[in-house]
Amino acid sequence: MKTSADFDLVVYGASGFTGRLVAEHLARRYGPGSGLSWAMAGRSGDKLAAVRDEIGAPPDTPLIVAGADDPVALDALAARTRAVITTVGPFQLYGSTLVAACAAGGTDYLDLSGETAWMRAMIDAHEAQARASGARILFSCGFDSIPFELGVLYLQSAARARFGRVLPRVKGRVRVMRGGFSGGTAASGRATAAAARDPGVLSLLRDPFCLTPGFTGPAQPSGMAPAYDPDLEAWTAPFVMAPINTRNVHRSNALQGHAYGTDFVYDEMLVTGPGDTGEAAARAIAARPGLIGGEDDLEPGQGPSREEREAGGYDILFIGHDSEGPRLHAVVTGDRDPGYGSTSKIIVESAICLLEAADVPGGLWTPGAALGLGLVSRLSERAGLGFTIAYPGP
């Protein structure tokens, strides 16, 4: 890791919808006197200056102009900072050059990618270089997939304390998710759908272990059909983020030396409720292409309003099983809409936690595997997340 540079942190894409929220969180929590030096970056200096003024950032907040297709500018950006947060997606279209610059320059990197085939390509291309340079590269540092990765990590830590062992089966069940989508999210979905026309990419997208090169674990639940969950006495439907989160959870397990076991089984579903009503809702969601509605009407830069973000939230239940049945519950909650209000806080606090983690070596990490329970504590204290444990069994 770098110990000094012009800046501790640069927000790349700060004039976009999500990047603006990231910069706004920094301006509110880490203003003058905080000890954190940060800058805003993007392709238009005029747009960056306008956002700086609108979010109330100090007028001397540095602005860096760099286009996603300009490797010289991105190399220079990476050289000036200890860490970069980027919200410029789709990452498979606009992210590779910045990852390369950070891996070469020893600069920490955090993004919001849920594009697993691209993430695998970056792992294959840059793992060795990042280890050599000391760069810590972290993908999926927002709602996908930190609450899920940390939920499993938190549950398994409690299982070790309670039972002296981990639990081989964990179910993630999304009980509440209030929020909207942005034009950037829609664009990423379209880019992934286009890339999936390549049979090799499609094969990766279908593989639950696509982010664990050299390791394939046991068969995993597909999560693509409505199902009745006897642990909840309720129906469940396919969850839109599961194809991303499950891959990151398995990578997290592998990066921790298979701390949850090489036989670990994990899936995620959306809880729709009991009885006929719950079943009907689950079947309706499963029948909807892409599992999301309305996002195709959004353009880049558009997304949920401040009122919608502040009214949002989420509640995720994790159920840990062994051969005797459910033994442990963990619950992760968030106090803002998942994709924007919560995500913007999560990625900022993850970046600062990483900057403070001098003992994490270079490489391509998941946030939980790199930062562990320290990240749980930081997000609980500073990002509006809650983590609780309950013991349903003997």
C-alpha positions in Angstrom: 0.0 0.0 0.0 1.1 3.6 -0.5 1.9 5.6 2.6 1.9 9.0 0.9 0.6 10.8 -2.1 -1.0 14.1 -3.0 -4.4 12.7 -1.9 -5.6 9.9 0.4 -8.7 9.4 -1.9 -10.0 10.4 -5.3 -13.7 9.9 -6.3 -13.6 9.1 -10.0 -17.0 9.8 -11.7 -18.0 12.4 -9.1 -20.3 14.2 -11.5 -22.4 11.0 -12.2 -25.5 10.0 -10.2 -23.8 7.7 -7.7 -20.4 9.4 -7.8 -22.1 12.6 -6.7 -23.6 10.9 -3.7 -20.2 9.4 -2.8 -18.6 12.9 -2.9 -21.5 14.4 -0.9 -20.9 11.8 1.9 -17.2 12.7 1.9 -18.0 16.5 2.0 -20.4 16.0 4.9 -18.4 13.7 7.1 -14.8 14.3 6.0 -14.5 18.1 5.6 -11.7 20.4 6.7 -10.1 19.2 9.9 -11.0 15.5 9.3 -7.4 14.7 8.3 -8.5 13.1 5.1 -7.4 14.7 1.8 -9.6 13.9 -1.1 -10.3 15.1 -4.7 -13.0 14.7 -7.3 -12.3 13.4 -10.8 -14.1 12.9 -14.1 -14.1 13.7 -17.7 -15.5 17.3 -17.4 -14.0 19.9 -15.2 -17.1 22.2 -15.6 -19.4 19.4 -14.4 -17.1 18.5 -11.5 -17.0 22.2 -10.4 -20.8 22.4 -10.6 -21.2 19.3 -8.4 -18.6 20.5 -5.9 -20.7 23.7 -5.4 -24.0 21.9 -5.3 -23.0 19.4 -2.6 -21.4 22.0 -0.4 -17.8 20.7 -0.7 -15.1 23.2 0.1 -14.4 25.5 -2.9 -10.8 24.4 -2.9 -11.6 20.7 -3.3 -9.2 19.6 -6.0 -10.7 18.6 -9.4 -8.9 16.2 -11.7 -9.9 15.8 -15.4 -9.4 12.3 -16.8 -11.4 10.4 -19.4 -12.0 6.7 -19.0 -10.3 6.1 -22.5 -7.2 8.1 -21.6 -4.6 5.8 -20.1 -2.0 8.6 -19.7 -4.5 10.7 -17.6 -5.6 7.7 -15.6 -2.0 6.7 -14.9 -1.4 10.3 -13.6 -4.5 10.1 -11.5 -3.5 6.9 -9.9 0.0 8.2 -9.2 -1.4 11.2 -7.2 -3.6 9.2 -4.7 -3.4 6.4 -2.2 -6.8 5.1 -3.2 -9.5 5.6 -5.9 -13.2 5.1 -5.6 -14.8 4.7 -9.1 -18.4 4.8 -10.0 -17.8 5.0 -13.7 -19.7 2.0 -15.2 -20.5 -0.2 -16.9 -17.0 -1.3 -15.7 -16.6 -3.8 -18.5 -16.8 -0.8 -20.9 -15.1 1.9 -18.9 -13.2 0.3 -16.0 -10.3 -1.8 -17.2 -7.8 1.0 -17.9 -8.2 2.4 -14.4 -7.8 -1.1 -12.8 -4.6 -1.5 -14.8 -3.3 1.9 -13.7 -4.0 1.2 -10.1 -2.5 -2.3 -10.2 0.7 -1.0 -11.8 1.0 2.0 -9.5 0.3 0.4 -6.2 -2.9 2.4 -5.7 -5.8 1.0 -3.8 -9.0 0.7 -5.9 -12.7 0.3 -5.0 -15.7 0.1 -7.2 -19.4 -0.9 -7.3 -19.1 -3.5 -10.0 -21.5 -6.4 -10.2 -20.1 -7.5 -13.5 -18.7 -10.9 -12.6 -17.3 -11.9 -16.0 -15.3 -8.6 -16.2 -14.2 -9.1 -12.6 -12.8 -12.5 -13.4 -11.0 -11.0 -16.4 -9.4 -8.4 -14.1 -8.4 -11.1 -11.5 -6.7 -13.1 -14.3 -5.0 -10.0 -15.7 -3.8 -8.2 -12.6 -3.6 -10.4 -9.5 0.2 -10.9 -9.8 0.9 -7.3 -10.6 -1.2 -6.0 -7.7 0.5 -8.3 -5.3 3.9 -7.1 -6.5 2.9 -3.4 -6.4 1.0 -3.5 -3.1 -2.3 -2.3 -4.7 -5.4 -3.6 -3.0 -8.1 -4.0 -5.6 -11.7 -4.4 -4.2 -14.7 -4.9 -6.4 -18.4 -4.9 -5.4 -18.1 -2.3 -2.5 -21.8 -1.3 -2.3 -25.1 -3.1 -1.6 -23.7 -5.7 -4.0 -22.1 -7.3 -2.2 -20.9 -6.0 1.1 -24.1 -6.6 3.3 -24.2 -10.1 2.0 -20.5 -11.0 2.2 -20.3 -9.4 5.7 -23.6 -11.1 6.7 -22.1 -14.5 6.1 -18.8 -13.6 7.7 -20.5 -12.2 10.8 -22.7 -15.3 11.1 -19.8 -17.7 10.7 -17.7 -15.7 13.3 -20.6 -16.1 15.7 -20.9 -19.8 14.9 -17.2 -20.3 15.8 -17.7 -18.5 19.1 -20.9 -20.4 19.9 -20.3 -23.9 18.5 -16.5 -24.0 17.9 -17.1 -24.5 14.2 -18.6 -22.9 11.1 -21.9 -23.9 9.5 -21.7 -25.6 6.1 -25.0 -24.2 4.8 -26.1 -20.6 4.9 -29.2 -19.1 3.3 -29.5 -15.4 2.6 -33.2 -14.2 2.6 -34.0 -10.6 1.7 -37.0 -9.7 3.8 -37.2 -5.9 3.0 -35.7 -3.9 0.1 -37.0 -0.4 -0.5 -35.3 1.6 -3.2 -35.0 2.3 -6.9 -32.6 2.0 -9.8 -30.5 4.4 -11.8 -29.6 4.8 -15.4 -26.1 3.6 -14.6 -27.5 0.3 -13.2 -29.6 -0.1 -16.2 -26.6 0.5 -18.5 -24.6 -2.1 -16.6 -27.4 -4.7 -17.0 -27.6 -4.0 -20.7 -23.8 -4.3 -21.1 -23.8 -7.6 -19.3 -26.7 -9.0 -21.4 -24.8 -8.0 -24.6 -21.6 -9.6 -23.3 -23.5 -12.8 -22.5 -24.0 -13.5 -26.2 -20.4 -14.8 -26.0 -20.7 -18.5 -25.0 -17.5 -18.1 -22.8 -18.9 -15.2 -20.9 -22.3 -16.9 -20.5 -20.5 -20.0 -19.1 -18.7 -17.8 -16.5 -22.0 -16.0 -15.6 -23.6 -19.3 -14.8 -20.7 -20.7 -12.7 -21.2 -20.1 -9.0 -17.4 -20.4 -8.6 -16.4 -18.1 -11.5 -14.5 -15.8 -9.1 -12.5 -18.7 -7.5 -10.0 -19.6 -10.2 -8.7 -23.2 -9.7 -11.5 -24.2 -7.2 -14.9 -25.6 -7.8 -17.1 -26.5 -4.8 -20.2 -28.5 -4.4 -23.4 -28.0 -6.4 -25.2 -24.9 -5.4 -29.0 -24.0 -5.4 -29.9 -22.2 -8.6 -32.2 -19.7 -6.9 -34.0 -19.1 -10.2 -37.4 -20.6 -9.4 -40.0 -19.7 -6.8 -39.7 -21.9 -3.7 -41.4 -22.4 -0.3 -38.9 -22.0 2.6 -39.9 -24.1 5.6 -37.5 -22.2 7.9 -39.6 -19.1 7.3 -42.9 -20.7 6.5 -43.0 -18.3 3.5 -42.5 -18.2 -0.2 -39.4 -16.9 -1.8 -38.6 -15.6 -5.3 -35.4 -15.2 -7.3 -33.3 -12.2 -6.0 -31.9 -9.9 -8.6 -28.5 -9.5 -7.0 -27.9 -13.2 -6.1 -25.9 -14.0 -9.3 -23.4 -11.4 -8.1 -23.5 -11.8 -4.4 -23.2 -15.6 -4.3 -20.0 -15.4 -6.4 -18.5 -12.8 -4.1 -19.4 -14.9 -1.0 -17.6 -17.9 -2.5 -14.6 -15.8 -3.5 -14.5 -14.4 0.1 -14.5 -17.9 1.5 -11.7 -18.9 -0.9 -9.6 -15.8 -0.1 -9.9 -16.7 3.6 -8.4 -20.1 3.0 -11.9 -21.7 2.8 -12.7 -20.5 6.3 -16.3 -21.7 5.7 -15.2 -25.1 4.4 -14.7 -26.5 0.9 -18.2 -28.0 1.1 -19.9 -24.6 1.8 -23.3 -24.1 0.2 -24.9 -20.6 -0.1 -27.9 -19.1 -1.9 -30.1 -16.0 -1.8 -33.8 -15.4 -2.3 -36.3 -12.6 -1.9 -39.0 -13.3 0.7 -42.5 -12.7 -0.7 -44.7 -13.9 2.2 -46.8 -16.8 3.3 -49.8 -18.6 1.7 -51.3 -18.1 -1.7 -50.5 -14.4 -1.8 -46.8 -15.1 -1.2 -46.8 -17.8 -3.8 -48.4 -15.7 -6.4 -45.9 -12.9 -5.8 -43.0 -15.3 -6.0 -44.2 -16.7 -9.3 -44.8 -13.2 -10.7 -41.3 -12.1 -9.9 -39.8 -15.3 -11.3 -41.7 -14.8 -14.6 -40.4 -11.2 -15.1 -37.4 -11.0 -17.5 -34.4 -9.7 -15.7 -36.3 -9.6 -12.4 -36.4 -5.8 -12.5 -39.1 -3.5 -13.9 -38.9 0.0 -15.2 -35.1 0.5 -15.4 -35.1 0.7 -19.2 -36.8 4.1 -19.0 -33.8 5.6 -17.1 -30.9 7.5 -18.6 -27.4 7.8 -17.2 -27.5 10.5 -14.4 -31.1 9.6 -13.4 -32.1 7.7 -10.3 -34.2 7.8 -7.1 -34.8 11.2 -5.5 -33.4 12.2 -2.1 -36.8 11.6 -0.5 -36.9 8.1 -2.1 -33.3 7.4 -1.0 -34.0 8.5 2.6 -37.3 6.5 2.8 -35.6 3.3 1.6 -33.9 0.5 3.5 -33.3 -3.2 3.7 -33.4 -6.2 6.0 -31.5 -9.4 5.2 -31.8 -12.6 7.2 -29.0 -15.2 7.1 -29.9 -18.7 8.3 -27.0 -21.0 9.2 -27.6 -24.7 9.0 -25.8 -27.9 9.9 -26.9 -31.5 9.6 -29.4 -30.9 12.5 -31.1 -27.9 10.9 -31.1 -24.2 11.5 -28.6 -23.3 14.3 -28.0 -19.6 13.9 -29.6 -16.4 12.5 -27.8 -13.2 11.5 -29.6 -10.0 10.4 -28.1 -7.1 8.4 -30.1 -3.9 8.0 -29.5 -0.7 6.2 -31.0 2.8 6.9 -31.2 4.1 3.3 -32.2 2.8 -0.1 -29.8 0.0 -0.9 -28.3 1.0 -4.3 -27.6 4.7 -3.6 -28.2 6.2 -0.2 -26.6 3.1 1.6 -24.1 2.2 -1.1 -22.6 5.7 -1.2 -21.8 5.5 2.5 -20.6 1.9 2.4 -18.0 2.5 -0.3 -16.6 5.6 1.3 -16.3 3.9 4.7 -14.8 0.8 3.1 -12.2 3.0 1.4 -11.2 4.7 4.6 -11.1 1.3 6.4 -8.8 0.0 3.7 -6.5 3.0 3.9 -6.1 2.4 7.7 -5.4 -1.4 7.2 -1.7 -1.4 6.7 -1.5 -5.2 7.2 -3.6 -6.1 4.1 -1.2 -7.1 1.3 -1.6 -6.3 -2.4 -4.0 -8.3 -4.5 -7.5 -8.5 -5.7 -9.7 -8.9 -2.7 -13.3 -9.0 -1.6 -14.0 -6.3 1.1 -14.9 -8.8 3.8 -11.9 -11.0 3.2 -9.6 -8.0 3.3 -11.1 -6.1 6.2 -13.1 -8.6 8.2 -15.0 -7.7 11.3 -13.3 -4.3 11.4 -15.4 -3.4 8.4 -18.5 -4.6 10.2 -17.7 -2.3 13.1 -17.0 0.7 10.8 -20.2 0.3 8.8 -22.2 -0.1 12.0 -20.8 3.1 13.4 -20.6 5.3 10.3 -22.8 4.0 7.5 -26.1 3.1 9.1 -25.8 -0.7 8.9 -26.9 -3.0 11.7 -25.6 -6.5 12.5 -27.3 -8.7 15.0 -27.2 -12.4 15.9 -30.0 -14.7 17.2 -29.8 -18.4 18.2 -33.0 -20.2 17.1 -31.7 -23.7 18.0 -30.3 -25.4 21.1 
